[in-house]
Amino acid sequence: MNPLEPIQSALDQLRSGQLGVHAFSAQARSQEALLQALPGRYREVLLQLLDRLESSALFSEESCSFSQSGLLDNLQLWIDKARAQIDEV
């Protein structure tokens, strides 16, 4: 199994409304094997994105300084880059 499958599946569920932000964040943070397989900067970026996503969930889209949909797009970009990184190894 690709180590990115759980986080990709969780992101897809978040986008479709089947999973809440905090449940997604908990799942993403629990992917220790994945984070260990990537360079340290990937962990740092993922944790920053998750922190922002959790913060954005506390506000409506209009009152938040960054859009939740933009954060989800950035999470997908992180997954894509992590996939390329893992495929290189």
RODO-2510 file (C-alpha; in nm, 4 decimals, decimal comma):
residues 89
     n   res          X          Y          Z
     1     m     0,0000     0,0000     0,0000
     2     n     0,1190     0,3491    -0,0853
     3     p     0,1933     0,5325     0,2423
     4     l     0,0024     0,8355     0,1118
     5     e    -0,3256     0,6483     0,0588
     6     p    -0,4652     0,7125     0,4092
     7     i    -0,4057     1,0883     0,3967
     8     q    -0,5298     1,1141     0,0363
     9     s    -0,8441     0,9214     0,1265
    10     a    -0,9006     1,1399     0,4327
    11     l    -0,8579     1,4570     0,2228
    12     d    -1,1079     1,3259    -0,0318
    13     q    -1,3520     1,2549     0,2521
    14     l    -1,2962     1,6028     0,3956
    15     r    -1,3667     1,7637     0,0586
    16     s    -1,6871     1,5624     0,0203
    17     g    -1,8064     1,6470     0,3709
    18     q    -1,7795     1,2898     0,4999
    19     l    -1,5042     1,3885     0,7432
    20     g    -1,4663     1,6965     0,9590
    21     v    -1,1595     1,9185     0,9760
    22     h    -1,0515     1,8015     1,3196
    23     a    -1,0929     1,4319     1,2316
    24     f    -0,8912     1,4873     0,9142
    25     s    -0,6222     1,6696     1,1062
    26     a    -0,6011     1,3917     1,3656
    27     q    -0,5677     1,1307     1,0913
    28     a    -0,3008     1,3302     0,9086
    29     r    -0,1031     1,3902     1,2282
    30     s    -0,1132     1,0185     1,3088
    31     q     0,0679     0,9186     0,9872
    32     e     0,4002     0,8795     1,1656
    33     a     0,5420     0,6189     0,9231
    34     l     0,4709     0,8502     0,6312
    35     l     0,6275     1,1491     0,8033
    36     q     0,9358     0,9454     0,8931
    37     a     0,9741     0,8416     0,5279
    38     l     0,9888     1,2060     0,4134
    39     p     1,2499     1,4770     0,4679
    40     g     1,1888     1,6858     0,7815
    41     r     1,0636     1,9882     0,5936
    42     y     0,7583     1,7882     0,4808
    43     r     0,6532     1,7325     0,8428
    44     e     0,6970     2,1021     0,9168
    45     v     0,4899     2,2128     0,6176
    46     l     0,2150     1,9574     0,6838
    47     l     0,1847     2,0604     1,0476
    48     q     0,1653     2,4284     0,9485
    49     l    -0,1082     2,3521     0,6946
    50     l    -0,3015     2,1492     0,9518
    51     d    -0,2735     2,4276     1,2098
    52     r    -0,4111     2,6786     0,9588
    53     l    -0,6874     2,4401     0,8535
    54     e    -0,7937     2,3882     1,2149
    55     s    -0,7921     2,7638     1,2709
    56     s    -0,9971     2,8249     0,9579
    57     a    -1,2613     2,5816     1,0839
    58     l    -1,3279     2,8159     1,3757
    59     f    -1,4394     3,0991     1,1467
    60     s    -1,6704     3,1421     0,8531
    61     e    -1,5016     3,1529     0,5120
    62     e    -1,5565     3,5299     0,4882
    63     s    -1,4036     3,6215     0,8225
    64     c    -1,0972     3,4016     0,7933
    65     s    -0,7747     3,5519     0,6607
    66     f    -0,7153     3,2443     0,4438
    67     s    -0,9655     3,0300     0,2594
    68     q    -1,0346     2,6749     0,3616
    69     s    -1,0605     2,5686    -0,0026
    70     g    -0,7163     2,7196    -0,0659
    71     l    -0,5778     2,5224     0,2278
    72     l    -0,7296     2,2019     0,0912
    73     d    -0,5662     2,2762    -0,2440
    74     n    -0,2343     2,3269    -0,0648
    75     l    -0,2787     1,9972     0,1192
    76     q    -0,3341     1,8236    -0,2153
    77     l    -0,0196     1,9892    -0,3474
    78     w     0,1688     1,8646    -0,0390
    79     i     0,0434     1,5108    -0,1058
    80     d     0,1476     1,5336    -0,4717
    81     k     0,4964     1,6545    -0,3798
    82     a     0,5295     1,3914    -0,1070
    83     r     0,4279     1,1244    -0,3602
    84     a     0,7003     1,2446    -0,5992
    85     q     0,9518     1,2439    -0,3135
    86     i     0,8629     0,8877    -0,2145
    87     d     0,8704     0,7710    -0,5771
    88     e     1,2261     0,9083    -0,6114
    89     v     1,3518     0,6884    -0,3285
***
